Amino acid sequence: MIELSDYDNPFDAIADFENKLATYTGSPYAVATDCCTHAMELCLRYLKPSETITIPYRTYLSVPMLMHKLQLDYEIEEYEWEGRYQLGNTSIWDSARMLYMDMHHPSQFQCLSFGRTKPLEIGRGGAILTDNKEAYEWLKKASYDGRDLNIHPWQDQKEFQVGYHYMMRPEECIIGLNKLNIQDINNKPYIYPDISNINIS
């Protein structure tokens, strides 16, 4: 059983969780975030899609809210999915309902959720799987207030990219590490409500 007290620096637990998750999913890189919606947001900010994005009529409310937040054009389409779906016209996948060994898909950005009722139920958290090293480095900094985690103390860093306070907490990472060690993962079927008739103002 791993405990946070095992670490001299508790934030090292985040790196250990990312490495464990990357190995489990077969992804070269994993970036832990505080939720799946913020994982998708970071990917959208990195990719800057110009085409209209399509989303399914059954998904969580935060997805269309995210499109409004980023002022992206989107359309809701009627199609069924299970476990994951692609944000149409992007390489981003909402994989909140799926977590399997070796699930990584080359050249894609797969966004995971560790919230309640999710396959790896931690309580809160998310992640991005990618094989793009440049994207990984940008996403890691972006999730961590623009910080370069190789620079200690952070006050020695003089130049920052724009960042967001979207990192996963060490406390949640410890839970994730322990559950991954025993593979406490349950891909339960789940059907989201129809959001096609909602109005967002």
TORPA-4810 file (N, C-alpha, C, O; in nm, 3 decimals):
<nodes>
NODE_1_0.084_-0.119_0.000_0.000_0.000_0.000_0.088_0.125_0.000_0.169_0.144_0.091_M
NODE_2_0.072_0.209_-0.102_0.150_0.332_-0.113_0.083_0.442_-0.033_-0.040_0.456_-0.037_I
NODE_3_0.162_0.519_0.040_0.110_0.630_0.118_0.184_0.758_0.081_0.300_0.754_0.038_E
NODE_4_0.117_0.869_0.097_0.178_0.997_0.063_0.302_1.023_0.148_0.396_1.089_0.104_L
NODE_5_0.302_0.971_0.270_0.417_0.989_0.359_0.542_0.917_0.310_0.651_0.939_0.361_S
NODE_6_0.526_0.829_0.209_0.641_0.760_0.151_0.729_0.855_0.069_0.844_0.822_0.038_D
NODE_7_0.676_0.971_0.036_0.745_1.066_-0.052_0.804_1.182_0.027_0.737_1.241_0.112_Y
NODE_8_0.930_1.214_-0.001_0.989_1.335_0.054_0.922_1.458_-0.005_0.893_1.555_0.065_D
NODE_9_0.897_1.451_-0.136_0.823_1.557_-0.206_0.690_1.497_-0.251_0.690_1.414_-0.342_N
NODE_10_0.578_1.537_-0.193_0.451_1.474_-0.228_0.414_1.488_-0.375_0.338_1.406_-0.428_P
NODE_11_0.467_1.590_-0.441_0.432_1.610_-0.582_0.499_1.505_-0.672_0.462_1.492_-0.789_F
NODE_12_0.596_1.431_-0.619_0.653_1.319_-0.695_0.549_1.210_-0.717_0.562_1.129_-0.809_D
NODE_13_0.446_1.206_-0.633_0.339_1.107_-0.650_0.264_1.130_-0.781_0.212_1.035_-0.840_A
NODE_14_0.257_1.255_-0.825_0.190_1.285_-0.952_0.267_1.221_-1.067_0.207_1.157_-1.154_I
NODE_15_0.399_1.238_-1.068_0.481_1.179_-1.174_0.472_1.027_-1.172_0.465_0.964_-1.277_A
NODE_16_0.471_0.967_-1.052_0.460_0.821_-1.043_0.326_0.773_-1.098_0.319_0.672_-1.167_D
NODE_17_0.219_0.846_-1.067_0.088_0.808_-1.119_0.085_0.822_-1.270_0.033_0.734_-1.339_F
NODE_18_0.139_0.930_-1.323_0.142_0.948_-1.468_0.220_0.836_-1.536_0.176_0.783_-1.638_E
NODE_19_0.334_0.799_-1.479_0.415_0.692_-1.537_0.343_0.558_-1.531_0.347_0.480_-1.627_N
NODE_20_0.277_0.530_-1.419_0.202_0.405_-1.404_0.086_0.400_-1.502_0.061_0.296_-1.564_K
NODE_21_0.016_0.512_-1.518_-0.096_0.519_-1.610_-0.050_0.503_-1.754_-0.114_0.434_-1.833_L
NODE_22_0.061_0.566_-1.789_0.115_0.554_-1.925_0.153_0.409_-1.955_0.124_0.358_-2.064_A
NODE_23_0.217_0.343_-1.860_0.253_0.202_-1.880_0.129_0.116_-1.896_0.124_0.030_-1.984_T
NODE_24_0.030_0.138_-1.811_-0.093_0.057_-1.816_-0.166_0.072_-1.949_-0.215_-0.026_-2.005_Y
NODE_25_-0.173_0.195_-1.998_-0.250_0.221_-2.121_-0.167_0.205_-2.249_-0.222_0.210_-2.359_T
NODE_26_-0.036_0.185_-2.235_0.049_0.173_-2.352_0.079_0.306_-2.419_0.118_0.310_-2.535_G
NODE_27_0.059_0.415_-2.345_0.083_0.548_-2.401_0.223_0.596_-2.365_0.267_0.576_-2.252_S
NODE_28_0.295_0.657_-2.459_0.427_0.710_-2.425_0.424_0.815_-2.315_0.516_0.824_-2.234_P
NODE_29_0.316_0.894_-2.312_0.307_1.002_-2.214_0.166_1.009_-2.156_0.068_0.976_-2.222_Y
NODE_30_0.159_1.052_-2.029_0.031_1.079_-1.964_0.046_1.207_-1.882_0.146_1.226_-1.813_A
NODE_31_-0.053_1.294_-1.891_-0.056_1.417_-1.814_-0.176_1.411_-1.721_-0.290_1.407_-1.768_V
NODE_32_-0.153_1.411_-1.591_-0.263_1.407_-1.495_-0.323_1.547_-1.481_-0.250_1.646_-1.473_A
NODE_33_-0.456_1.554_-1.478_-0.527_1.681_-1.462_-0.630_1.666_-1.350_-0.649_1.558_-1.295_T
NODE_34_-0.694_1.777_-1.317_-0.792_1.771_-1.207_-0.927_1.718_-1.252_-1.009_1.684_-1.167_D
NODE_35_-0.954_1.710_-1.382_-1.078_1.650_-1.432_-1.067_1.629_-1.582_-0.977_1.682_-1.647_C
NODE_36_-1.159_1.551_-1.636_-1.159_1.519_-1.779_-1.193_1.641_-1.863_-1.135_1.661_-1.970_C
NODE_37_-1.286_1.724_-1.815_-1.323_1.844_-1.891_-1.204_1.936_-1.910_-1.184_1.991_-2.019_T
NODE_38_-1.124_1.953_-1.807_-1.005_2.036_-1.819_-0.900_1.969_-1.907_-0.823_2.038_-1.974_H
NODE_39_-0.895_1.837_-1.907_-0.806_1.765_-1.999_-0.843_1.798_-2.144_-0.756_1.827_-2.226_A
NODE_40_-0.973_1.793_-2.175_-1.018_1.827_-2.310_-0.991_1.974_-2.342_-0.953_2.008_-2.453_M
NODE_41_-1.012_2.060_-2.242_-0.986_2.203_-2.264_-0.841_2.227_-2.302_-0.813_2.302_-2.396_E
NODE_42_-0.748_2.165_-2.230_-0.607_2.184_-2.261_-0.574_2.135_-2.401_-0.497_2.199_-2.474_L
NODE_43_-0.630_2.021_-2.440_-0.606_1.968_-2.575_-0.661_2.063_-2.681_-0.595_2.086_-2.783_C
NODE_44_-0.779_2.118_-2.658_-0.838_2.213_-2.753_-0.754_2.340_-2.760_-0.736_2.395_-2.869_L
NODE_45_-0.704_2.386_-2.647_-0.619_2.505_-2.648_-0.489_2.478_-2.723_-0.437_2.567_-2.791_R
NODE_46_-0.437_2.357_-2.711_-0.313_2.324_-2.781_-0.336_2.311_-2.932_-0.257_2.364_-3.011_Y
NODE_47_-0.442_2.243_-2.971_-0.465_2.214_-3.112_-0.529_2.331_-3.188_-0.511_2.343_-3.309_L
NODE_48_-0.603_2.417_-3.118_-0.669_2.532_-3.179_-0.749_2.493_-3.305_-0.719_2.543_-3.414_K
NODE_49_-0.848_2.406_-3.291_-0.923_2.362_-3.410_-1.000_2.478_-3.473_-1.054_2.565_-3.404_P
NODE_50_-1.005_2.478_-3.607_-1.076_2.584_-3.678_-1.207_2.534_-3.739_-1.295_2.614_-3.771_S
NODE_51_-1.221_2.403_-3.754_-1.344_2.347_-3.810_-1.450_2.330_-3.701_-1.419_2.328_-3.582_E
NODE_52_-1.575_2.319_-3.743_-1.684_2.295_-3.650_-1.665_2.159_-3.584_-1.644_2.059_-3.651_T
NODE_53_-1.674_2.157_-3.453_-1.656_2.033_-3.377_-1.791_1.967_-3.357_-1.890_2.034_-3.327_I
NODE_54_-1.796_1.837_-3.375_-1.921_1.764_-3.352_-1.910_1.685_-3.223_-1.806_1.627_-3.191_T
NODE_55_-2.022_1.683_-3.148_-2.030_1.606_-3.025_-2.159_1.525_-3.027_-2.254_1.565_-3.095_I
NODE_56_-2.166_1.414_-2.956_-2.288_1.332_-2.959_-2.399_1.395_-2.876_-2.375_1.475_-2.786_P
NODE_57_-2.521_1.356_-2.909_-2.635_1.412_-2.836_-2.645_1.358_-2.695_-2.714_1.417_-2.611_Y
NODE_58_-2.577_1.249_-2.667_-2.570_1.199_-2.530_-2.427_1.217_-2.479_-2.336_1.144_-2.518_R
NODE_59_-2.409_1.314_-2.391_-2.280_1.336_-2.327_-2.305_1.420_-2.203_-2.419_1.455_-2.173_T
NODE_60_-2.198_1.451_-2.131_-2.216_1.530_-2.009_-2.225_1.678_-2.045_-2.169_1.722_-2.145_Y
NODE_61_-2.296_1.753_-1.965_-2.323_1.894_-1.988_-2.197_1.978_-2.001_-2.198_2.080_-2.070_L
NODE_62_-2.089_1.938_-1.936_-1.966_2.019_-1.940_-1.906_2.026_-2.079_-1.828_2.118_-2.107_S
NODE_63_-1.939_1.932_-2.168_-1.879_1.933_-2.301_-1.930_2.051_-2.384_-1.848_2.129_-2.435_V
NODE_64_-2.063_2.069_-2.401_-2.106_2.191_-2.472_-2.069_2.318_-2.397_-2.042_2.421_-2.459_P
NODE_65_-2.069_2.313_-2.263_-2.026_2.431_-2.186_-1.882_2.469_-2.221_-1.849_2.587_-2.231_M
NODE_66_-1.797_2.367_-2.240_-1.658_2.392_-2.277_-1.648_2.460_-2.413_-1.566_2.549_-2.432_L
NODE_67_-1.732_2.418_-2.508_-1.731_2.481_-2.640_-1.767_2.629_-2.630_-1.708_2.713_-2.697_M
NODE_68_-1.865_2.660_-2.545_-1.901_2.800_-2.524_-1.787_2.876_-2.457_-1.756_2.989_-2.496_H
NODE_69_-1.726_2.816_-2.359_-1.616_2.881_-2.287_-1.503_2.920_-2.382_-1.449_3.030_-2.372_K
NODE_70_-1.469_2.830_-2.474_-1.358_2.854_-2.566_-1.403_2.921_-2.695_-1.322_2.946_-2.784_L
NODE_71_-1.533_2.950_-2.705_-1.591_3.015_-2.823_-1.562_2.937_-2.951_-1.520_2.993_-3.052_Q
NODE_72_-1.587_2.806_-2.943_-1.566_2.718_-3.057_-1.701_2.683_-3.120_-1.801_2.664_-3.050_L
NODE_73_-1.703_2.675_-3.251_-1.824_2.632_-3.321_-1.842_2.482_-3.301_-1.746_2.405_-3.312_D
NODE_74_-1.965_2.442_-3.270_-1.989_2.299_-3.252_-2.131_2.264_-3.295_-2.219_2.350_-3.300_Y
NODE_75_-2.151_2.139_-3.324_-2.282_2.085_-3.359_-2.304_1.958_-3.280_-2.211_1.883_-3.253_E
NODE_76_-2.429_1.934_-3.244_-2.466_1.811_-3.174_-2.525_1.714_-3.275_-2.618_1.747_-3.348_I
NODE_77_-2.468_1.593_-3.279_-2.514_1.492_-3.375_-2.574_1.374_-3.301_-2.534_1.342_-3.189_E
NODE_78_-2.668_1.309_-3.365_-2.736_1.195_-3.303_-2.666_1.066_-3.344_-2.691_1.013_-3.452_E
NODE_79_-2.581_1.018_-3.259_-2.518_0.888_-3.281_-2.485_0.827_-3.146_-2.466_0.897_-3.047_Y
NODE_80_-2.480_0.694_-3.143_-2.455_0.622_-3.019_-2.307_0.592_-3.005_-2.235_0.579_-3.104_E
NODE_81_-2.262_0.581_-2.883_-2.123_0.548_-2.855_-2.116_0.471_-2.725_-2.211_0.473_-2.646_W
NODE_82_-2.005_0.405_-2.703_-1.986_0.329_-2.580_-1.842_0.345_-2.533_-1.749_0.313_-2.607_E
NODE_83_-1.825_0.394_-2.412_-1.691_0.405_-2.355_-1.618_0.533_-2.391_-1.561_0.598_-2.304_G
NODE_84_-1.620_0.569_-2.517_-1.549_0.688_-2.564_-1.609_0.736_-2.694_-1.675_0.660_-2.766_R
NODE_85_-1.586_0.862_-2.724_-1.625_0.917_-2.854_-1.525_1.025_-2.892_-1.457_1.083_-2.807_Y
NODE_86_-1.516_1.050_-3.020_-1.424_1.151_-3.072_-1.493_1.286_-3.084_-1.607_1.294_-3.130_Q
NODE_87_-1.423_1.391_-3.043_-1.471_1.525_-3.074_-1.448_1.544_-3.224_-1.335_1.561_-3.268_L
NODE_88_-1.559_1.542_-3.301_-1.548_1.539_-3.447_-1.466_1.652_-3.503_-1.475_1.766_-3.458_G
NODE_89_-1.383_1.620_-3.604_-1.290_1.712_-3.670_-1.171_1.750_-3.582_-1.105_1.851_-3.606_N
NODE_90_-1.145_1.667_-3.480_-1.024_1.682_-3.400_-0.967_1.542_-3.375_-1.028_1.441_-3.410_T
NODE_91_-0.850_1.538_-3.314_-0.790_1.410_-3.273_-0.807_1.388_-3.123_-0.732_1.313_-3.061_S
NODE_92_-0.908_1.454_-3.066_-0.934_1.446_-2.922_-1.048_1.348_-2.896_-1.149_1.351_-2.965_I
NODE_93_-1.030_1.263_-2.796_-1.132_1.165_-2.758_-1.174_1.188_-2.613_-1.091_1.203_-2.524_W
NODE_94_-1.303_1.189_-2.593_-1.358_1.187_-2.457_-1.368_1.041_-2.417_-1.461_0.970_-2.455_D
NODE_95_-1.269_0.997_-2.340_-1.262_0.857_-2.296_-1.295_0.844_-2.148_-1.241_0.758_-2.078_S
NODE_96_-1.385_0.931_-2.101_-1.419_0.933_-1.959_-1.476_0.800_-1.910_-1.462_0.765_-1.793_A
NODE_97_-1.538_0.725_-2.000_-1.605_0.600_-1.961_-1.526_0.477_-2.003_-1.582_0.367_-2.009_R
NODE_98_-1.396_0.494_-2.032_-1.318_0.378_-2.078_-1.177_0.383_-2.021_-1.112_0.487_-2.024_M
NODE_99_-1.131_0.271_-1.970_-0.992_0.256_-1.928_-0.954_0.110_-1.939_-1.004_0.026_-1.863_L
NODE_100_-0.866_0.079_-2.033_-0.820_-0.058_-2.055_-0.668_-0.060_-2.068_-0.606_0.042_-2.096_Y
NODE_101_-0.610_-0.177_-2.047_-0.469_-0.195_-2.076_-0.447_-0.176_-2.226_-0.527_-0.222_-2.308_M
NODE_102_-0.338_-0.108_-2.260_-0.297_-0.089_-2.400_-0.405_-0.023_-2.485_-0.421_-0.057_-2.603_D
NODE_103_-0.480_0.071_-2.427_-0.587_0.138_-2.500_-0.537_0.254_-2.586_-0.613_0.311_-2.664_M
NODE_104_-0.408_0.289_-2.573_-0.356_0.405_-2.645_-0.370_0.389_-2.796_-0.342_0.282_-2.852_H
NODE_105_-0.414_0.497_-2.862_-0.422_0.503_-3.007_-0.321_0.604_-3.059_-0.320_0.718_-3.012_H
NODE_106_-0.237_0.566_-3.155_-0.134_0.658_-3.204_-0.194_0.788_-3.259_-0.301_0.788_-3.320_P
NODE_107_-0.123_0.896_-3.235_-0.155_1.030_-3.289_-0.286_1.087_-3.238_-0.339_1.181_-3.296_S
NODE_108_-0.338_1.032_-3.129_-0.463_1.080_-3.073_-0.440_1.136_-2.933_-0.340_1.104_-2.867_Q
NODE_109_-0.532_1.218_-2.888_-0.532_1.271_-2.753_-0.653_1.212_-2.681_-0.767_1.247_-2.711_F
NODE_110_-0.628_1.122_-2.588_-0.736_1.052_-2.518_-0.749_1.110_-2.377_-0.654_1.107_-2.299_Q
NODE_111_-0.867_1.162_-2.347_-0.891_1.229_-2.219_-0.970_1.137_-2.127_-1.077_1.088_-2.163_C
NODE_112_-0.916_1.115_-2.008_-0.973_1.021_-1.912_-1.034_1.094_-1.794_-1.002_1.209_-1.767_L
NODE_113_-1.124_1.026_-1.724_-1.184_1.078_-1.603_-1.169_0.976_-1.490_-1.181_0.856_-1.511_S
NODE_114_-1.141_1.027_-1.371_-1.133_0.942_-1.252_-1.237_0.983_-1.149_-1.221_0.957_-1.029_F
NODE_115_-1.344_1.048_-1.194_-1.452_1.089_-1.106_-1.537_0.972_-1.062_-1.510_0.857_-1.097_G
NODE_116_-1.638_1.002_-0.985_-1.727_0.897_-0.934_-1.798_0.827_-1.049_-1.837_0.890_-1.148_R
NODE_117_-1.814_0.697_-1.035_-1.876_0.605_-1.132_-1.789_0.581_-1.254_-1.833_0.513_-1.347_T
NODE_118_-1.665_0.634_-1.258_-1.578_0.613_-1.372_-1.496_0.484_-1.354_-1.488_0.432_-1.242_K
NODE_119_-1.435_0.430_-1.461_-1.365_0.302_-1.450_-1.259_0.297_-1.339_-1.251_0.199_-1.265_P
NODE_120_-1.179_0.403_-1.327_-1.084_0.414_-1.216_-1.141_0.522_-1.125_-1.114_0.641_-1.143_L
NODE_121_-1.219_0.481_-1.026_-1.294_0.574_-0.944_-1.208_0.624_-0.829_-1.189_0.554_-0.729_E
NODE_122_-1.156_0.745_-0.845_-1.073_0.807_-0.743_-1.153_0.909_-0.663_-1.130_0.929_-0.544_I
NODE_123_-1.247_0.973_-0.729_-1.326_1.079_-0.668_-1.317_1.206_-0.749_-1.417_1.274_-0.771_G
NODE_124_-1.197_1.237_-0.794_-1.175_1.352_-0.881_-1.043_1.331_-0.954_-0.950_1.270_-0.901_R
NODE_125_-1.036_1.382_-1.075_-0.912_1.373_-1.151_-0.938_1.333_-1.295_-1.046_1.286_-1.330_G
NODE_126_-0.837_1.354_-1.376_-0.843_1.317_-1.518_-0.703_1.304_-1.571_-0.605_1.317_-1.497_G
NODE_127_-0.692_1.277_-1.701_-0.559_1.264_-1.761_-0.571_1.274_-1.912_-0.678_1.257_-1.970_A
NODE_128_-0.457_1.302_-1.975_-0.445_1.304_-2.121_-0.340_1.202_-2.160_-0.230_1.202_-2.104_I
NODE_129_-0.373_1.115_-2.254_-0.278_1.021_-2.311_-0.236_1.073_-2.448_-0.321_1.112_-2.528_L
NODE_130_-0.107_1.074_-2.475_-0.058_1.121_-2.605_0.077_1.056_-2.635_0.149_1.013_-2.545_T
NODE_131_0.110_1.051_-2.764_0.244_1.006_-2.804_0.325_1.120_-2.865_0.433_1.098_-2.920_D
NODE_132_0.271_1.242_-2.854_0.334_1.360_-2.911_0.418_1.428_-2.802_0.363_1.488_-2.709_N
NODE_133_0.550_1.419_-2.813_0.638_1.472_-2.708_0.624_1.623_-2.693_0.620_1.675_-2.582_K
NODE_134_0.617_1.693_-2.805_0.602_1.839_-2.800_0.470_1.877_-2.732_0.466_1.967_-2.648_E
NODE_135_0.363_1.806_-2.768_0.233_1.831_-2.706_0.239_1.799_-2.557_0.187_1.874_-2.475_A
NODE_136_0.302_1.687_-2.522_0.314_1.648_-2.382_0.380_1.759_-2.301_0.332_1.795_-2.193_Y
NODE_137_0.490_1.812_-2.351_0.563_1.916_-2.277_0.477_2.041_-2.261_0.479_2.104_-2.155_E
NODE_138_0.402_2.078_-2.366_0.314_2.195_-2.357_0.200_2.169_-2.260_0.170_2.253_-2.175_W
NODE_139_0.138_2.053_-2.271_0.024_2.020_-2.186_0.064_2.010_-2.039_-0.011_2.052_-1.951_L
NODE_140_0.181_1.955_-2.014_0.227_1.941_-1.875_0.245_2.079_-1.812_0.200_2.103_-1.700_K
NODE_141_0.310_2.169_-1.885_0.328_2.305_-1.833_0.193_2.376_-1.820_0.167_2.443_-1.721_K
NODE_142_0.108_2.360_-1.920_-0.021_2.428_-1.920_-0.107_2.384_-1.803_-0.182_2.464_-1.747_A
NODE_143_-0.096_2.257_-1.764_-0.176_2.206_-1.653_-0.122_2.253_-1.518_-0.190_2.240_-1.416_S
NODE_144_-0.003_2.306_-1.519_0.068_2.336_-1.394_0.109_2.483_-1.388_0.223_2.514_-1.354_Y
NODE_145_0.016_2.572_-1.421_0.040_2.716_-1.409_0.154_2.765_-1.497_0.217_2.867_-1.467_D
NODE_146_0.182_2.693_-1.605_0.291_2.733_-1.694_0.429_2.700_-1.643_0.528_2.743_-1.701_G
NODE_147_0.437_2.625_-1.535_0.565_2.595_-1.473_0.642_2.485_-1.545_0.584_2.389_-1.596_R
NODE_148_0.773_2.500_-1.549_0.865_2.395_-1.592_0.906_2.321_-1.465_0.979_2.375_-1.383_D
NODE_149_0.860_2.197_-1.450_0.882_2.125_-1.325_1.027_2.080_-1.307_1.062_2.024_-1.203_L
NODE_150_1.111_2.103_-1.408_1.253_2.073_-1.393_1.329_2.186_-1.325_1.446_2.172_-1.290_N
NODE_151_1.261_2.298_-1.306_1.326_2.414_-1.243_1.281_2.424_-1.097_1.162_2.437_-1.068_I
NODE_152_1.378_2.416_-1.006_1.349_2.424_-0.862_1.440_2.528_-0.798_1.560_2.527_-0.826_H
NODE_153_1.390_2.617_-0.716_1.248_2.640_-0.692_1.183_2.709_-0.812_1.253_2.761_-0.899_P
NODE_154_1.052_2.709_-0.817_0.984_2.763_-0.935_1.012_2.912_-0.953_1.000_2.964_-1.064_W
NODE_155_1.050_2.982_-0.845_1.078_3.125_-0.856_1.199_3.154_-0.945_1.217_3.266_-0.992_Q
NODE_156_1.283_3.050_-0.970_1.397_3.067_-1.059_1.357_3.068_-1.206_1.436_3.107_-1.292_D
NODE_157_1.235_3.025_-1.235_1.187_3.028_-1.373_1.148_3.171_-1.408_1.071_3.234_-1.336_Q
NODE_158_1.200_3.222_-1.518_1.177_3.361_-1.555_1.079_3.378_-1.670_1.021_3.486_-1.687_K
NODE_159_1.059_3.274_-1.749_0.966_3.282_-1.861_0.863_3.170_-1.848_0.898_3.055_-1.822_E
NODE_160_0.737_3.205_-1.867_0.628_3.111_-1.851_0.537_3.115_-1.973_0.509_3.223_-2.026_F
NODE_161_0.491_2.999_-2.019_0.380_2.998_-2.113_0.253_3.019_-2.031_0.254_3.002_-1.909_Q
NODE_162_0.144_3.056_-2.096_0.018_3.072_-2.024_-0.022_2.936_-1.969_-0.023_2.837_-2.041_V
NODE_163_-0.054_2.932_-1.840_-0.089_2.805_-1.777_-0.218_2.815_-1.698_-0.274_2.923_-1.680_G
NODE_164_-0.263_2.700_-1.651_-0.390_2.689_-1.580_-0.368_2.600_-1.457_-0.282_2.511_-1.458_Y
NODE_165_-0.442_2.624_-1.355_-0.425_2.549_-1.230_-0.508_2.421_-1.238_-0.604_2.404_-1.163_H
NODE_166_-0.470_2.330_-1.330_-0.550_2.213_-1.362_-0.480_2.083_-1.324_-0.517_1.976_-1.374_Y
NODE_167_-0.380_2.090_-1.238_-0.307_1.967_-1.203_-0.386_1.880_-1.106_-0.470_1.929_-1.030_M
NODE_168_-0.359_1.751_-1.111_-0.420_1.657_-1.017_-0.344_1.664_-0.885_-0.221_1.677_-0.885_M
NODE_169_-0.413_1.654_-0.774_-0.349_1.662_-0.643_-0.275_1.532_-0.610_-0.318_1.425_-0.652_R
NODE_170_-0.165_1.541_-0.536_-0.093_1.420_-0.495_-0.183_1.321_-0.421_-0.167_1.200_-0.436_P
NODE_171_-0.277_1.372_-0.340_-0.364_1.284_-0.262_-0.446_1.192_-0.352_-0.462_1.074_-0.324_E
NODE_172_-0.499_1.248_-0.462_-0.575_1.164_-0.556_-0.484_1.067_-0.632_-0.522_0.954_-0.662_E
NODE_173_-0.363_1.114_-0.662_-0.269_1.027_-0.733_-0.233_0.903_-0.652_-0.215_0.795_-0.708_C
NODE_174_-0.222_0.919_-0.520_-0.193_0.804_-0.433_-0.306_0.701_-0.443_-0.280_0.581_-0.451_I
NODE_175_-0.430_0.748_-0.441_-0.544_0.657_-0.456_-0.535_0.586_-0.590_-0.555_0.465_-0.598_I
NODE_176_-0.504_0.662_-0.696_-0.493_0.602_-0.828_-0.382_0.500_-0.838_-0.399_0.395_-0.900_G
NODE_177_-0.268_0.530_-0.778_-0.157_0.434_-0.780_-0.196_0.303_-0.712_-0.167_0.196_-0.765_L
NODE_178_-0.260_0.312_-0.598_-0.300_0.191_-0.527_-0.404_0.111_-0.604_-0.400_-0.012_-0.604_N
NODE_179_-0.497_0.180_-0.668_-0.600_0.108_-0.745_-0.542_0.046_-0.871_-0.581_-0.064_-0.911_K
NODE_180_-0.449_0.117_-0.936_-0.385_0.060_-1.054_-0.301_-0.061_-1.018_-0.289_-0.155_-1.098_L
NODE_181_-0.241_-0.060_-0.899_-0.159_-0.173_-0.857_-0.240_-0.302_-0.844_-0.188_-0.411_-0.866_N
NODE_182_-0.367_-0.288_-0.810_-0.453_-0.407_-0.802_-0.553_-0.412_-0.918_-0.642_-0.497_-0.922_I
NODE_183_-0.535_-0.315_-1.012_-0.622_-0.305_-1.130_-0.770_-0.302_-1.089_-0.853_-0.379_-1.138_Q
NODE_184_-0.799_-0.209_-0.999_-0.936_-0.189_-0.951_-1.012_-0.101_-1.051_-1.039_0.017_-1.024_D
NODE_185_-1.044_-0.161_-1.166_-1.101_-0.086_-1.278_-1.230_-0.153_-1.323_-1.234_-0.275_-1.342_I
NODE_186_-1.332_-0.075_-1.340_-1.463_-0.130_-1.376_-1.525_-0.047_-1.487_-1.576_0.062_-1.462_N
NODE_187_-1.521_-0.098_-1.609_-1.580_-0.030_-1.724_-1.729_-0.063_-1.731_-1.771_-0.149_-1.809_N
NODE_188_-1.807_0.006_-1.649_-1.951_-0.020_-1.643_-2.023_0.057_-1.754_-1.987_0.172_-1.782_K
NODE_189_-2.123_-0.003_-1.818_-2.202_0.071_-1.918_-2.272_0.190_-1.853_-2.314_0.185_-1.737_P
NODE_190_-2.283_0.298_-1.929_-2.349_0.418_-1.878_-2.409_0.493_-1.995_-2.344_0.507_-2.099_Y
NODE_191_-2.531_0.541_-1.980_-2.597_0.618_-2.086_-2.622_0.759_-2.035_-2.692_0.780_-1.936_I
NODE_192_-2.565_0.857_-2.105_-2.586_0.996_-2.068_-2.722_1.043_-2.118_-2.777_0.985_-2.211_Y
NODE_193_-2.778_1.148_-2.056_-2.905_1.203_-2.104_-2.888_1.277_-2.235_-2.776_1.314_-2.273_P
NODE_194_-2.998_1.298_-2.304_-3.000_1.371_-2.431_-2.984_1.521_-2.401_-3.066_1.580_-2.331_D
NODE_195_-2.878_1.583_-2.456_-2.855_1.726_-2.433_-2.889_1.811_-2.555_-2.864_1.932_-2.556_I
NODE_196_-2.946_1.748_-2.657_-2.966_1.819_-2.784_-3.067_1.933_-2.776_-3.065_2.023_-2.860_S
NODE_197_-3.154_1.931_-2.675_-3.257_2.034_-2.667_-3.231_2.139_-2.559_-3.318_2.222_-2.531_N
NODE_198_-3.113_2.136_-2.500_-3.083_2.237_-2.398_-3.041_2.369_-2.463_-2.990_2.370_-2.575_I
NODE_199_-3.063_2.477_-2.392_-3.018_2.609_-2.437_-2.914_2.660_-2.339_-2.933_2.655_-2.217_N
NODE_200_-2.804_2.709_-2.393_-2.696_2.765_-2.312_-2.684_2.914_-2.347_-2.663_2.949_-2.463_I
NODE_201_-2.697_2.998_-2.248_-2.691_3.142_-2.275_-2.582_3.208_-2.191_-2.562_3.329_-2.201_S
</nodes>
